[in-house]
Amino acid sequence: MNTIIFNNIEKFKILKFMKKICYLLIMILLLSSCISQKKVKILQSKELSAQFNNQMSSSYKIRSGDQLYIKVYSVDPKTSKLFQTDLPNLMNPTYLYLNSYTVDEEGYINFSFIDRLYVKGLTLNEARNLLQKTINEYFKEATVVLKLINFEVSVLGEVNNPGTFTIYNEQLTLLQAIGLAGGLKDFANIRKVKLIRQTVNGSEVYTLDLRDSKILESPYYYLQPDDVIYVEPLNSKSIAYDKFPYSVIISAITTILLGINIYLVNSK
């Protein structure tokens, strides 16, 4: 009789120990999927309000191979007809491309009725002013519109919608580009966001910290054509995290705990 009681006590202790282990495993799984807010919160600042100065005007210099959309508008019907601005503008990517002018290898564009213009190394505003000045020599009351249509940026890594995006505005910020890519994932390492930029000397890589509010006044806050943004994953991210069957494991542990409880109740 004493032996049976002793065995039941030992069995009861073992089952209680197994139950504690199962609870411990559940806690470990839950804690392993948690991330500190300090690691994912961008633009961290203790100040309630702040002002940051940045260079809002684009510093991009026109390069060989760029596609420039150029249109000349005028109140004079003859001038409008000459430049075909009296026709409806579809303003879709195909229309913009077909009505653009390529900067050749020497840095020139060949625009209708005007001699070749050297625009390589100029900003978009400088090129627009140069073209406007040249147009004014031939036509009166004409307005020049000039846009860069090959403005593309790529966003890769720990974002929800990685890819290459065509920009039709003259300016794009780092945060806007991340927004186009669907925002950051949970395991994005915002301390190490790589910006890869093409220069005349090749590719340059800059490491940016999105936690620092002063990124808003960084010279890399405004992007340039062909910029590539790569968001690294946190070191704590498991290679198989996205495919790890957390729900299956927790469900199995829960079933085991339920079985242990039923066994303990029936063993009393």
N, C-alpha and C positions, 0 to 999 in steps of 0.2 A: 504493500500500500504506500509506504513511504517512498519507494522507488518510483511509483507512478506519479506521485505528487511532485517529486524532484524533477522528473523528466518534463512534466507540464510547465514547471517554473522555468526550467532552462529553455524550453521551446518558446515560452512567452517572452523571455528576455531577448532571444534571437530575433523573433518577429518584430519586437519593438525596436531593436537595433536596425533591422532592415528598413523599417518605416522611417526612422530618422535619416538614414542614408538617402532614401528616395526624396524626402523633403529637402535635404541638402543639395541633391542634384538639380532639383527644380529651381532652387534659389540661384545656383551657379549659372544655369541656363538663362534665367531672367536677367541677372546682372551682366552677363557677357554680351547681351544684346543692347545694353544701355550705353549711351554716349554722353559725355559731359557737355553741357550747353556752351561752355567756354571754348570747346573745340569746333563748334559749328556756327557760332554767332558771329556775323560779320560786322564790320564798322563799330567795334567796341569802343565806347567812350564813357567816362564818368560824368561828363558835362551834359546838362539838360539841353543845351543848344550850342551850336558852334557854326562858324563860318569858315569855309575853306576857299582859298584862291587857286584857280587853275587856268591854264591857257585854253580857252574855249575855241579859239580859231584854229583851224586845222593847219598843221605844219608840214603836211605831206607835199613832197616835191614830185612833179610829174616825171614819169620815167618812160623810156622807150617801150613800146608795146601797149601802153595805156590806150583805152578807148574813151574818147571824149564826145559826148553828145552836145551838138551845137545847133542852136536855132536862132534865127534873126527875126524879130517881130517889128512891125512898123504900122503906123496909122495910115501910111501911104499905100493904097491898094496895089499900085504897080510894084512897089518894093516887096510887099507881102506875097504877091503872086510869083515874083522872081525867086524868092526863097521858099516858096510853096508853104508858107505859114497860113495861107488862106484855106488850106485843106484841113479836115478834122484830124486831131492827134489821138491816136489810140493809146499811147503811153503804156504799152505792155513791153516786156523784155525784148521781144523780137523787133518791135518798132524802134525801140531805143538803140538796139544794136545796128539795125540797118541804117539808121540816121546818125551814126557815130563816125568819128574820124580817128584813125589809128596814128599814134605817134611813131614815126619810123625810127630806124636804128640811129639815124643822125640827130634825132630829136625834133624833127619838123612835122607839121601837119599841112596837108593840102586842102585848103578850104575854098569853096566855090567863089570864083571871080576875084580872088585875092591871091597875092603871091604867097609862097611858102612862109609859114611862120615858125620860128624857133621857140618851142615852149618847154623843152626839157629843162628840169631844174627849177621851174616856176611853181608857185602854189596855184591852186585853182583860181583864187581871186586875182592873182597877178596875170595869169593867162587870160582870164575873162576881160580884165582891163586892157590888156594889149590888143585883144581881138576887137573890143569895143572902139578903141582908138583908131584901129585900122579901118573898121567898117565906117566910122564917121567921115573918113576921107572920101568915101564913095557915095554914101547915102545919108540922107537927113532923117532925123526923128526915128532912128532905128535903135532897138534894144537887143543886146546879145544875151542869150542864156547858154551857159556852159556847165556841164555836169560830168563827173567821172562815173562811168557805168560799170567798170570792172572792179568795184569795191566789194571784195569778198573777204570774210573772216571765217576761220574754222575753230570750233570749240570741241575739245575731246576730253576723254577721261571720265571723272566722276560727276557727270551731268545726266539729266534724264533724257535729253534728246540730242546726242552729239551729232555733228555734221558741219557742212559748209553753208554759209548764209550769204546771200547777195544783199547788199545795203544800197538803198536808193537815196538816202540822205547823205549830206556831206560829212556828218559827224556821227560817231558811235562810241559809247563809253564801254569800259570793261564790264560793268555790271549789266548794261543793256545787252551785251553779247551773251552773257551767262543766262539772262532772262530769255533770249531767243532760243537757247539750248534747253529750255525747260527747267532751269534752276539747278541747284546743287543737290547731290544725293546725300544720304545720311553720313556716309563714310568719306566725304570729300575733305581733303586736307587743305583748309583754307589758309594755312600758314605757308604753303608751298604751291602757289599757282604759277606755272611757267608761262611766260609770254615770249614767243619766238617771232622775231621781226627780221624781215629782209632789208639789208642795207647794201650800199654800193660795194662794201667789202665782204659781203656774205651774210650768213645768218647770225644773229645775236640772240642770246637767251637771257631773260631777266626773271628773277624769282620775286614774286609779289606776295605780301601778307595781307589778306582781306580783313583780318581782325583789326588792323590799324586804320583808324578813321582818316589818317593823313594820306591814305592812298588816293583820296579825292583830289589832292593837289599834286599828285605824282605826274611826271611827264609821260607816263605810260597809261594814265587813266583813259585818255582818248586814243582809240585804236586807229591804225592805218591799214590800207588795203594789203591783203595777203598775210595779215597777222594770224598767228595760230596760238590759241589758248589751250593749255593742258592742265587739267586739275588732277593732282595726284591723289591716290587713296591714302587713308590713314594707315599707319603701321599695324594697328590693332585689327585691321580688317582681315578676316580669314579668307583664303583663296576660294573656298567653297561656301562662303557665307550665304550668298544668294540662293544656293541650291540645298543648303543644309536643312534637313527635315525636323525643325524645332517642334512643329505642331504634332508630328507623329511621335516623337520621343516623349513630349509632355503627356500626350494622350496615353501612351503605354505605361508611363510611371503612375499616372492617375489610376489606371486600371489595376495596376499592381497594389497600390495603396488600398483601393476598394476591396480587393481580394483579401489582403491582410486583415483589414477591419472585420470583414465577414468571418474569417477564420478565427480571429481572436474572440469574437462574440460567441461563436459556436463551441469554442474550446473551454469556455468558462463553466 
